[in-house]
C-alpha cells in the first residue's frame, strides 16, 4: 500500500532548514513547560488530609477525577460488610420501540449498614475482592418497614 522512500530520493523541502525551525520553538517552549509543571506539586500539597468524611469525598473527587456513581436498591445484605445492589435502567428496544427494564447487580462494600430494600448510592473503586468493585457512599432512602 505505502511505498517507503529510499535514502537517495530527494525530498520536497531541504532537510537542514526544517530542524532549525522546529528546534527553536521547542527551545522556547521548554521553559514554559517547566513553569507549567511547577504549580502541580503545590496543588497536590494544598489538598491535605480532610477532617470529616464530606471533605474527604470531595478531595478524592478532585484528585482522582469523576468516578461513576449509580443509585440502586439493596437486594441482599446477607454478607458481612457487603451488599448486592440492583440497578435498573430503561432501554429503548431497537425493534419494538418500547422501553424495556434492564437490571444489573453489583456487589458493593458497605460500612454504613444498609439493609435490604434501601436505596443507596454506590461509587466505583479499586477491586476489593473477586467480585467487589463498588463502595456504598450514602443511603439515599431507608426501606419502609
DSSP file (Angstrom, degrees, kcal/mol; ACC not computed):
  #  RESIDUE AA STRUCTURE BP1 BP2  ACC     N-H-->O    O-->H-N    N-H-->O    O-->H-N    TCO  KAPPA ALPHA  PHI   PSI    X-CA   Y-CA   Z-CA
    1    1 A X              0   0    0      0, 0.0     2,-0.4     0, 0.0     0, 0.0   0.000 360.0 360.0 360.0 -57.5    0.0    0.0    0.0
    2    2 A X        -     0   0    0      0, 0.0     2,-0.5     0, 0.0     0, 0.0  -0.810 360.0-142.9-103.0 140.8    2.6    2.6    1.1
    3    3 A X        -     0   0    0     -2,-0.4     2,-0.2     0, 0.0     0, 0.0  -0.877  15.5-132.5-103.7 128.5    5.9    2.9   -0.6
    4    4 A X        -     0   0    0     -2,-0.5     2,-0.3     1,-0.1     0, 0.0  -0.526  23.6-116.1 -77.4 144.8    9.0    3.7    1.6
    5    5 A X        -     0   0    0     -2,-0.2     2,-0.2     1,-0.1    -1,-0.1  -0.587  25.9-128.6 -79.4 140.8   11.3    6.5    0.4
    6    6 A X    >   -     0   0    0     -2,-0.3     3,-1.1     1,-0.1    -1,-0.1  -0.513  20.1-115.5 -84.1 159.5   14.8    5.5   -0.5
    7    7 A X  T 3  S+     0   0    0      1,-0.3    -1,-0.1    -2,-0.2    -2,-0.0   0.828 113.1  52.1 -66.0 -32.0   17.7    7.3    1.0
    8    8 A X  T 3  S+     0   0    0      2,-0.1     2,-0.3     0, 0.0    -1,-0.3   0.531  85.0 103.9 -86.7  -3.6   18.9    8.7   -2.3
    9    9 A X  S <  S-     0   0    0     -3,-1.1     2,-0.2     1,-0.1    -4,-0.0  -0.586  76.3-118.5 -76.0 137.5   15.5   10.1   -3.3
   10   10 A X        -     0   0    0     -2,-0.3     2,-0.2     1,-0.1    -4,-0.1  -0.482  24.4-136.6 -74.1 145.8   15.3   13.9   -2.9
   11   11 A X        -     0   0    0     -2,-0.2     4,-0.1     2,-0.1    -1,-0.1  -0.550  20.2-112.2 -95.8 167.1   12.7   15.3   -0.5
   12   12 A X  S    S+     0   0    0     -2,-0.2     2,-0.3     2,-0.1    -1,-0.1   0.900 100.0  35.1 -68.3 -42.7   10.4   18.3   -1.2
   13   13 A X  S    S-     0   0    0      1,-0.0    -2,-0.1     2,-0.0     2,-0.1  -0.829  99.0 -94.8-112.5 150.7   11.9   20.6    1.3
   14   14 A X     >  -     0   0    0     -2,-0.3     4,-1.0     1,-0.1     3,-0.3  -0.415  27.7-141.3 -64.5 137.4   15.6   20.8    2.4
   15   15 A X  H  > S+     0   0    0      1,-0.2     4,-1.1     2,-0.2    -1,-0.1   0.801  95.2  59.2 -71.5 -29.6   16.3   18.7    5.4
   16   16 A X  H  > S+     0   0    0      1,-0.2     4,-0.8     2,-0.2    -1,-0.2   0.837 103.4  50.2 -71.9 -32.9   18.7   21.2    7.0
   17   17 A X  H  > S+     0   0    0     -3,-0.3     4,-1.5     1,-0.2    -1,-0.2   0.833 103.7  58.8 -77.7 -30.7   16.2   24.1    7.2
   18   18 A X  H  X S+     0   0    0     -4,-1.0     4,-2.3     1,-0.2     5,-0.2   0.932 101.9  50.1 -67.7 -46.8   13.4   22.2    8.9
   19   19 A X  H  X S+     0   0    0     -4,-1.1     4,-2.6     1,-0.2    -1,-0.2   0.867 109.3  52.2 -64.0 -32.5   15.2   21.0   12.1
   20   20 A X  H  X S+     0   0    0     -4,-0.8     4,-1.4     2,-0.2    -1,-0.2   0.897 112.0  46.0 -69.3 -36.9   16.4   24.6   12.9
   21   21 A X  H  X S+     0   0    0     -4,-1.5     4,-1.1     1,-0.2    -2,-0.2   0.891 117.4  43.8 -70.0 -38.0   12.9   26.0   12.6
   22   22 A X  H  X S+     0   0    0     -4,-2.3     4,-1.5     1,-0.2    -2,-0.2   0.874 111.8  52.4 -74.4 -37.8   11.4   23.2   14.6
   23   23 A X  H  X S+     0   0    0     -4,-2.6     4,-2.1    -5,-0.2    -1,-0.2   0.827 102.4  59.5 -72.0 -30.5   14.1   23.2   17.3
   24   24 A X  H  X S+     0   0    0     -4,-1.4     4,-1.8     2,-0.2    -1,-0.2   0.955 108.4  42.0 -65.7 -49.7   13.9   27.0   18.0
   25   25 A X  H  X S+     0   0    0     -4,-1.1     4,-2.0     1,-0.2    -1,-0.2   0.867 113.2  55.1 -65.0 -31.3   10.2   27.0   19.1
   26   26 A X  H  X S+     0   0    0     -4,-1.5     4,-1.2     1,-0.2    -1,-0.2   0.897 106.9  50.2 -65.5 -37.6   10.8   23.8   21.0
   27   27 A X  H  X S+     0   0    0     -4,-2.1     4,-0.7     1,-0.2    -1,-0.2   0.860 110.8  49.7 -67.2 -34.2   13.6   25.5   22.9
   28   28 A X  H  X S+     0   0    0     -4,-1.8     4,-0.7     1,-0.2     3,-0.2   0.850 109.9  51.6 -70.4 -33.5   11.2   28.4   23.6
   29   29 A X  H  X S+     0   0    0     -4,-2.0     4,-2.6     1,-0.2     5,-0.2   0.725  92.2  75.7 -77.2 -21.8    8.5   26.0   24.9
   30   30 A X  H  X S+     0   0    0     -4,-1.2     4,-2.3     1,-0.2    -1,-0.2   0.920  96.0  45.6 -60.9 -46.6   10.8   24.2   27.3
   31   31 A X  H  X S+     0   0    0     -4,-0.7     4,-2.3    -3,-0.2    -1,-0.2   0.884 113.4  51.7 -63.7 -33.8   10.8   27.0   30.0
   32   32 A X  H  X S+     0   0    0     -4,-0.7     4,-2.3     2,-0.2    -2,-0.2   0.897 109.2  49.8 -66.8 -38.6    7.1   27.3   29.6
   33   33 A X  H  X S+     0   0    0     -4,-2.6     4,-1.8     2,-0.2    -2,-0.2   0.895 111.4  48.6 -66.5 -39.0    6.6   23.6   30.1
   34   34 A X  H  X S+     0   0    0     -4,-2.3     4,-1.1     2,-0.2    -2,-0.2   0.897 112.0  49.1 -66.5 -39.0    8.8   23.7   33.2
   35   35 A X  H  X S+     0   0    0     -4,-2.3     4,-0.8     1,-0.2    -2,-0.2   0.875 110.8  50.6 -67.3 -36.8    6.8   26.7   34.6
   36   36 A X  H  < S+     0   0    0     -4,-2.3     4,-0.3     1,-0.2     3,-0.2   0.841 111.0  48.3 -70.1 -32.1    3.5   24.9   33.9
   37   37 A X  H >X S+     0   0    0     -4,-1.8     4,-0.6     1,-0.2     3,-0.5   0.693  97.3  72.9 -81.7 -16.9    4.7   21.8   35.7
   38   38 A X  H >X S+     0   0    0     -4,-1.1     4,-0.6     1,-0.2     3,-0.5   0.891  91.9  52.9 -66.8 -40.3    5.9   23.7   38.8
   39   39 A X  H 3X S+     0   0    0     -4,-0.8     4,-1.9    -3,-0.2    -1,-0.2   0.724  91.0  80.0 -69.6 -17.6    2.4   24.6   40.2
   40   40 A X  H <> S+     0   0    0     -3,-0.5     4,-1.9    -4,-0.3    -1,-0.2   0.911  91.5  47.1 -58.9 -47.0    1.3   20.9   40.1
   41   41 A X  H <X S+     0   0    0     -4,-0.6     4,-2.0    -3,-0.5    -1,-0.2   0.862 109.4  56.6 -63.0 -31.0    3.1   19.9   43.3
   42   42 A X  H  X S+     0   0    0     -4,-0.6     4,-1.4     1,-0.2    -1,-0.2   0.908 107.6  47.0 -65.4 -40.6    1.7   23.0   45.1
   43   43 A X  H  X S+     0   0    0     -4,-1.9     4,-1.2     1,-0.2    -1,-0.2   0.858 110.2  53.4 -69.6 -33.4   -1.9   22.0   44.2
   44   44 A X  H  < S+     0   0    0     -4,-1.9    -1,-0.2     1,-0.2    -2,-0.2   0.867 110.3  47.0 -68.3 -34.7   -1.2   18.4   45.4
   45   45 A X  H  < S+     0   0    0     -4,-2.0    -1,-0.2     1,-0.2    -2,-0.2   0.772 103.8  62.4 -77.5 -24.0    0.0   19.7   48.8
   46   46 A X  H  < S+     0   0    0     -4,-1.4     2,-1.8     1,-0.2    -1,-0.2   0.856  89.4  73.1 -66.9 -33.3   -2.9   22.1   49.1
   47   47 A X  S  < S+     0   0    0     -4,-1.2    -1,-0.2    -5,-0.1     2,-0.1  -0.619  76.4 173.2 -82.2  86.5   -5.3   19.1   49.1
   48   48 A X        -     0   0    0     -2,-1.8     2,-0.5     1,-0.1    -2,-0.1  -0.280  47.0 -67.8 -87.4 176.6   -4.4   17.9   52.6
   49   49 A X        -     0   0    0     -2,-0.1    -1,-0.1     1,-0.1     7,-0.1  -0.548  60.1-133.3 -68.2 114.8   -6.0   15.2   54.6
   50   50 A X        -     0   0    0     -2,-0.5    -1,-0.1     1,-0.1     6,-0.0  -0.254   1.3-133.6 -72.0 159.9   -9.5   16.5   55.4
   51   51 A X  S    S+     0   0    0      5,-0.0     2,-0.2     2,-0.0    -1,-0.1   0.918  81.5  35.6 -81.2 -45.8  -11.0   16.3   58.8
   52   52 A X  S  > S-     0   0    0      1,-0.1     4,-1.5     0, 0.0    -2,-0.1  -0.578  85.2-107.1-111.7 174.9  -14.5   14.9   58.1
   53   53 A X  H  > S+     0   0    0      1,-0.2     4,-2.2     2,-0.2     5,-0.2   0.813 112.9  57.9 -72.6 -31.4  -15.9   12.5   55.6
   54   54 A X  H  > S+     0   0    0      1,-0.2     4,-2.0     2,-0.2    -1,-0.2   0.931 109.4  44.9 -65.4 -43.3  -17.7   15.0   53.3
   55   55 A X  H  > S+     0   0    0      1,-0.2     4,-2.5     2,-0.2    -1,-0.2   0.848 110.5  56.0 -66.3 -32.7  -14.4   16.9   52.7
   56   56 A X  H  X S+     0   0    0     -4,-1.5     4,-2.3     2,-0.2    -2,-0.2   0.904 107.4  48.2 -66.5 -41.1  -12.7   13.5   52.1
   57   57 A X  H  X S+     0   0    0     -4,-2.2     4,-1.6     2,-0.2    -2,-0.2   0.920 113.4  47.7 -63.3 -43.6  -15.2   12.6   49.4
   58   58 A X  H  X S+     0   0    0     -4,-2.0     4,-1.7     1,-0.2    -2,-0.2   0.893 112.0  49.4 -65.6 -40.3  -14.8   16.0   47.8
   59   59 A X  H  X S+     0   0    0     -4,-2.5     4,-2.1     1,-0.2    -1,-0.2   0.879 109.0  52.0 -67.7 -38.3  -11.0   15.7   47.9
   60   60 A X  H  X S+     0   0    0     -4,-2.3     4,-2.1     1,-0.2    -1,-0.2   0.841 108.3  52.6 -68.0 -30.5  -10.9   12.3   46.4
   61   61 A X  H  X S+     0   0    0     -4,-1.6     4,-1.1     1,-0.2    -1,-0.2   0.895 110.3  46.9 -69.9 -39.0  -13.1   13.5   43.6
   62   62 A X  H  < S+     0   0    0     -4,-1.7    -2,-0.2     1,-0.2    -1,-0.2   0.864 117.4  42.3 -72.9 -33.7  -10.7   16.4   42.8
   63   63 A X  H  < S+     0   0    0     -4,-2.1    -2,-0.2     1,-0.2    -1,-0.2   0.904 125.4  30.0 -78.0 -40.9   -7.6   14.2   42.9
   64   64 A X  H  < S-     0   0    0     -4,-2.1    -2,-0.2     1,-0.3    -1,-0.2   0.374 105.6-119.8-105.8   3.5   -8.8   11.2   41.0
   65   65 A X     <  -     0   0    0     -4,-1.1     2,-0.5    -5,-0.1    -1,-0.3  -0.266  55.6 -32.0  85.2-177.5  -11.4   12.6   38.7
   66   66 A X        -     0   0    0     -4,-0.1     2,-0.3    -2,-0.1    -5,-0.0  -0.649  60.5-155.4 -82.4 126.7  -15.0   11.8   38.4
   67   67 A X        -     0   0    0     -2,-0.5     2,-0.2     1,-0.1    -2,-0.1  -0.723  29.2 -95.6 -99.2 152.7  -15.9    8.3   39.3
   68   68 A X        -     0   0    0     -2,-0.3    56,-2.0    55,-0.0     2,-0.4  -0.465  42.3-166.3 -69.0 132.3  -19.0    6.5   38.1
   69   69 A X  E     -A  123   0A   0     54,-0.2     2,-0.3    -2,-0.2    54,-0.2  -0.953   6.8-176.8-121.1 142.4  -21.9    6.7   40.5
   70   70 A X  E     -A  122   0A   0     52,-2.4    52,-3.1    -2,-0.4     2,-0.5  -0.971  17.1-144.1-135.3 151.0  -25.1    4.7   40.4
   71   71 A X  E     +A  121   0A   0     -2,-0.3    17,-0.3    50,-0.2     2,-0.3  -0.972  37.0 144.3-116.6 128.3  -28.2    4.6   42.5
   72   72 A X  E     -A  120   0A   0     48,-2.3    48,-2.7    -2,-0.5     2,-0.4  -0.857  46.4 -91.0-150.5-177.1  -29.9    1.3   43.2
   73   73 A X  E     -AB 119  86A   0     13,-2.5    13,-3.4    -2,-0.3     2,-0.5  -0.870  36.2-118.9-108.1 135.0  -31.8   -0.9   45.6
   74   74 A X  E     + B   0  85A   0     44,-2.7    43,-2.8    -2,-0.4    11,-0.2  -0.606  32.8 175.2 -72.9 120.9  -30.1   -3.2   48.1
   75   75 A X  E     +     0   0A   0      9,-3.1     2,-0.3    -2,-0.5    -1,-0.2   0.681  65.9  21.5-100.7 -21.9  -31.4   -6.7   47.2
   76   76 A X  E     + B   0  84A   0      8,-1.2     8,-2.4    39,-0.1    -1,-0.3  -0.984  43.8 168.4-149.5 135.7  -29.3   -8.7   49.6
   77   77 A X  E     +     0   0A   0     -2,-0.3     4,-0.1     6,-0.2     6,-0.1  -0.073  45.8 117.4-131.2  33.6  -27.4   -7.9   52.8
   78   78 A X  E     +     0   0A   0      2,-0.1     2,-0.1     3,-0.1     5,-0.1   0.686  60.3  76.5 -77.2 -19.4  -26.6  -11.4   54.0
   79   79 A X  E >  S- B   0  82A   0      3,-0.6     2,-0.6     1,-0.1     3,-0.5  -0.442  92.9 -96.9 -91.5 165.8  -22.8  -11.0   53.8
   80   80 A X  T 3  S-     0   0    0      1,-0.2    -2,-0.1    -2,-0.1    -1,-0.1  -0.734 101.2 -16.1 -84.8 122.4  -20.6   -9.1   56.2
   81   81 A X  T 3  S+     0   0    0     -2,-0.6    29,-2.1     1,-0.1     2,-0.4   0.699 118.8  99.7  57.8  23.6  -19.8   -5.6   55.0
   82   82 A X  E <   -BC  79 109A   0     -3,-0.5    -3,-0.6    27,-0.3     2,-0.3  -0.998  47.5-177.3-138.4 135.2  -21.0   -6.5   51.5
   83   83 A X  E     - C   0 108A   0     25,-2.5    25,-3.0    -2,-0.4     2,-0.6  -0.935  25.2-129.4-126.7 153.6  -24.4   -5.8   49.9
   84   84 A X  E     -BC  76 107A   0     -8,-2.4    -9,-3.1    -2,-0.3    -8,-1.2  -0.921  26.6-160.3-101.6 121.4  -25.8   -6.7   46.5
   85   85 A X  E     -BC  74 106A   0     21,-3.5    21,-2.7    -2,-0.6     2,-0.6  -0.894   5.8-150.8-109.0 128.1  -27.2   -3.6   44.8
   86   86 A X  E     -BC  73 105A   0    -13,-3.4   -13,-2.5    -2,-0.5     2,-0.5  -0.871  11.5-166.8 -99.3 120.8  -29.7   -3.9   41.9
   87   87 A X  E     - C   0 104A   0     17,-3.2    17,-2.4    -2,-0.6     2,-0.3  -0.937   4.5-160.8-111.2 121.0  -29.6   -1.0   39.5
   88   88 A X  E     + C   0 103A   0     -2,-0.5     2,-0.3   -17,-0.3    15,-0.2  -0.772  11.7 175.9-100.5 144.6  -32.5   -0.7   37.0
   89   89 A X  E     - C   0 102A   0     13,-2.4    13,-3.2    -2,-0.3     2,-0.5  -0.989  27.5-124.2-143.3 152.4  -32.3    1.2   33.7
   90   90 A X  E     - C   0 101A   0     -2,-0.3     2,-0.4    11,-0.2    11,-0.2  -0.851  26.8-172.1-100.3 129.8  -34.8    1.7   30.9
   91   91 A X  E     - C   0 100A   0      9,-2.8     9,-3.1    -2,-0.5     2,-0.4  -0.969  25.7-120.9-123.2 135.1  -33.5    0.8   27.4
   92   92 A X  E     - C   0  99A   0     -2,-0.4     2,-0.2     7,-0.2     7,-0.2  -0.620  30.8-124.0 -74.7 123.9  -35.4    1.5   24.1
   93   93 A X     >  -     0   0    0      5,-3.1     4,-1.5    -2,-0.4     5,-0.1  -0.515  13.9-140.1 -70.2 131.8  -36.0   -1.7   22.3
   94   94 A X  T  4 S+     0   0    0     -2,-0.2    -1,-0.1     1,-0.2    -2,-0.0   0.841  94.7  29.4 -66.6 -32.3  -34.5   -1.5   18.8
   95   95 A X  T  4 S+     0   0    0      1,-0.1    -1,-0.2     3,-0.1    -2,-0.0   0.901 128.1  34.7 -92.8 -46.6  -37.3   -3.3   17.0
   96   96 A X  T  4 S-     0   0    0      2,-0.1    -2,-0.2     1,-0.0     3,-0.1   0.556  90.2-136.8 -92.0  -8.3  -40.5   -2.6   19.0
   97   97 A X     <  +     0   0    0     -4,-1.5     2,-0.3     1,-0.2    -3,-0.1   0.839  61.0 126.3  55.3  36.6  -39.6    0.9   20.1
   98   98 A X        -     0   0    0     -5,-0.1    -5,-3.1    -7,-0.1     2,-0.4  -0.893  67.2-106.0-118.1 153.8  -40.8    0.3   23.7
   99   99 A X  E     -C   92   0A   0     -2,-0.3     2,-0.4    -7,-0.2    -7,-0.2  -0.670  35.0-165.6 -82.7 130.5  -38.8    0.9   26.8
  100  100 A X  E     -C   91   0A   0     -9,-3.1    -9,-2.8    -2,-0.4     2,-0.5  -0.928  20.1-122.7-117.0 138.6  -37.6   -2.3   28.5
  101  101 A X  E     -C   90   0A   0     -2,-0.4     2,-0.4   -11,-0.2   -11,-0.2  -0.699  26.5-168.0 -84.0 125.1  -36.2   -2.5   32.0
  102  102 A X  E     -C   89   0A   0    -13,-3.2   -13,-2.4    -2,-0.5     2,-0.4  -0.923   5.4-155.3-111.8 139.2  -32.7   -3.9   32.3
  103  103 A X  E     -C   88   0A   0     -2,-0.4     2,-0.4   -15,-0.2   -15,-0.2  -0.938   9.8-173.5-119.9 135.5  -31.3   -4.9   35.6
  104  104 A X  E     -C   87   0A   0    -17,-2.4   -17,-3.2    -2,-0.4     2,-0.5  -0.972  12.7-148.3-123.3 142.4  -27.6   -5.0   36.7
  105  105 A X  E     -C   86   0A   0     -2,-0.4     2,-0.4   -19,-0.2   -19,-0.2  -0.939  14.9-175.2-113.7 131.7  -26.4   -6.4   40.0
  106  106 A X  E     -C   85   0A   0    -21,-2.7   -21,-3.5    -2,-0.5     2,-0.5  -0.968  21.5-136.8-124.6 139.0  -23.3   -5.0   41.7
  107  107 A X  E     -Cd  84 132A   0     24,-0.6    27,-0.9    -2,-0.4    26,-0.9  -0.844  32.0-173.6 -92.6 129.2  -21.6   -6.2   44.9
  108  108 A X  E     -Cd  83 134A   0    -25,-3.0   -25,-2.5    -2,-0.5     2,-0.3  -0.946  28.5-115.3-130.2 145.2  -20.6   -3.2   47.0
  109  109 A X  E     -Cd  82 135A   0     25,-2.5    27,-3.0    -2,-0.4     2,-0.5  -0.625  34.2-161.8 -76.3 132.1  -18.6   -2.7   50.2
  110  110 A X        +     0   0    0    -29,-2.1    27,-0.1    -2,-0.3   -29,-0.1  -0.930  32.6 154.8-127.8 108.2  -20.9   -1.4   52.9
  111  111 A X  S    S+     0   0    0     -2,-0.5    -1,-0.1    25,-0.3    26,-0.1   0.507  74.0  68.2 -98.7  -9.7  -19.6    0.3   56.0
  112  112 A X  S    S-     0   0    0     24,-0.1    -1,-0.1   -31,-0.1    27,-0.1   0.650 106.1-115.9 -87.6 -16.3  -22.8    2.3   56.6
  113  113 A X        -     0   0    0      1,-0.1     2,-0.1     2,-0.0    -2,-0.1   0.904  41.6-176.1  85.2  43.4  -25.0   -0.7   57.4
  114  114 A X        -     0   0    0     28,-0.0     2,-0.2     4,-0.0    -1,-0.1  -0.472   8.3-154.0 -72.7 144.6  -27.5   -0.7   54.6
  115  115 A X    >   -     0   0    0     -2,-0.1     3,-1.9     1,-0.1   -41,-0.3  -0.687  34.7 -68.4-115.1 169.9  -30.3   -3.3   54.8
  116  116 A X  T 3  S+     0   0    0      1,-0.2   -41,-0.2    -2,-0.2    -1,-0.1  -0.330 120.1  26.5 -60.7 133.2  -32.4   -5.0   52.1
  117  117 A X  T 3  S+     0   0    0    -43,-2.8    -1,-0.2     1,-0.4    27,-0.2   0.196  88.4 129.6  99.2 -14.7  -34.8   -2.5   50.4
  118  118 A X    <   -     0   0    0     -3,-1.9   -44,-2.7    25,-0.1     2,-0.6  -0.430  58.1-129.7 -71.3 145.5  -32.7    0.6   51.0
  119  119 A X  E     +AE  73 141A   0     22,-2.7    22,-1.8   -46,-0.2    21,-1.7  -0.877  38.2 178.7 -92.5 125.5  -31.9    2.9   48.1
  120  120 A X  E     -AE  72 139A   0    -48,-2.7   -48,-2.3    -2,-0.6     2,-0.5  -0.885  30.4-130.3-129.0 156.3  -28.2    3.6   48.1
  121  121 A X  E     -AE  71 138A   0     17,-2.6    16,-2.9    -2,-0.3    17,-1.2  -0.933  28.3-168.2-104.2 127.0  -25.6    5.5   46.0
  122  122 A X  E     -AE  70 136A   0    -52,-3.1   -52,-2.4    -2,-0.5     2,-0.4  -0.857   5.0-160.3-115.6 152.4  -22.6    3.4   45.0
  123  123 A X  E     -AE  69 135A   0     12,-2.4    12,-2.0    -2,-0.3   -54,-0.2  -0.973  26.7-106.1-131.3 144.5  -19.3    4.6   43.5
  124  124 A X  E     + E   0 134A   0    -56,-2.0     2,-0.3    -2,-0.4    10,-0.2  -0.379  46.5 163.8 -70.1 148.9  -16.7    2.7   41.6
  125  125 A X        -     0   0    0      8,-2.4     3,-0.1     1,-0.1    -1,-0.0  -0.844  43.2 -60.1-149.6-177.5  -13.5    1.9   43.4
  126  126 A X  S    S-     0   0    0     -2,-0.3     2,-0.3     1,-0.2    -1,-0.1  -0.275  74.3 -76.9 -66.9 159.9  -10.4   -0.4   43.2
  127  127 A X        +     0   0    0      1,-0.2     6,-0.2     6,-0.1    -1,-0.2  -0.433  47.5 178.7 -62.4 123.6  -11.1   -4.1   43.3
  128  128 A X        -     0   0    0      4,-3.0     2,-0.3    -2,-0.3    -1,-0.2   0.687  68.0 -15.5 -98.5 -24.3  -11.8   -5.1   46.9
  129  129 A X  S    S-     0   0    0      3,-1.2    -1,-0.2     0, 0.0     0, 0.0  -0.851  92.7 -66.7-157.1-166.6  -12.3   -8.8   46.2
  130  130 A X  S    S+     0   0    0     -2,-0.3    -3,-0.0     1,-0.2     3,-0.0   0.848 132.5  13.6 -63.9 -33.9  -13.0  -11.1   43.2
  131  131 A X  S    S+     0   0    0      1,-0.0     2,-0.7   -25,-0.0   -24,-0.6   0.462 105.3  95.9-119.2  -5.3  -16.5   -9.6   42.5
  132  132 A X  E     +d  107   0A   0      1,-0.1    -4,-3.0   -26,-0.1    -3,-1.2  -0.807  26.8 139.5-100.8 112.2  -16.5   -6.4   44.6
  133  133 A X  E     +     0   0A   0    -26,-0.9    -8,-2.4    -2,-0.7     2,-0.3   0.162  55.9  74.3-130.9  15.4  -15.5   -3.2   42.7
  134  134 A X  E     -dE 108 124A   0    -27,-0.9   -25,-2.5   -10,-0.2     2,-0.4  -0.878  58.2-154.1-129.8 159.9  -18.1   -0.7   44.2
  135  135 A X  E     -dE 109 123A   0    -12,-2.0   -12,-2.4    -2,-0.3     2,-0.5  -0.998  23.9-118.6-136.6 137.4  -18.5    1.1   47.6
  136  136 A X  E     + E   0 122A   0    -27,-3.0   -25,-0.3    -2,-0.4   -14,-0.2  -0.655  31.0 176.9 -77.1 122.1  -21.6    2.4   49.2
  137  137 A X  E     -     0   0A   0    -16,-2.9     2,-0.3    -2,-0.5    -1,-0.2   0.865  61.1  -8.2 -93.6 -44.9  -21.3    6.1   49.6
  138  138 A X  E     - E   0 121A   0    -17,-1.2   -17,-2.6     0, 0.0     2,-0.8  -0.993  58.3-119.5-152.4 155.9  -24.7    7.1   51.1
  139  139 A X  E     - E   0 120A   0     -2,-0.3   -19,-0.3   -19,-0.2     3,-0.2  -0.891  26.8-173.0 -96.2 111.9  -28.1    5.7   51.9
  140  140 A X  E    S+     0   0A   0    -21,-1.7     2,-0.3    -2,-0.8   -20,-0.2   0.926  70.3   3.0 -73.7 -45.9  -30.5    7.8   49.9
  141  141 A X  E    S- E   0 119A   0    -22,-1.8   -22,-2.7     3,-0.0    -1,-0.3  -0.980  72.3-129.6-147.1 129.2  -33.7    6.3   51.4
  142  142 A X        -     0   0    0     -2,-0.3     2,-0.1   -24,-0.2   -25,-0.1  -0.436  38.3 -98.2 -74.8 152.2  -34.2    3.8   54.1
  143  143 A X        -     0   0    0     -2,-0.1     2,-0.3   -27,-0.1   -25,-0.1  -0.428  35.9-113.9 -71.1 142.3  -36.6    0.8   53.4
  144  144 A X              0   0    0    -27,-0.2    -1,-0.1     1,-0.1    -3,-0.0  -0.610 360.0 360.0 -75.8 134.3  -40.1    1.1   54.7
  145  145 A X              0   0    0     -2,-0.3    -1,-0.1     0, 0.0    -2,-0.0   0.428 360.0 360.0-104.8 360.0  -40.8   -1.5   57.4
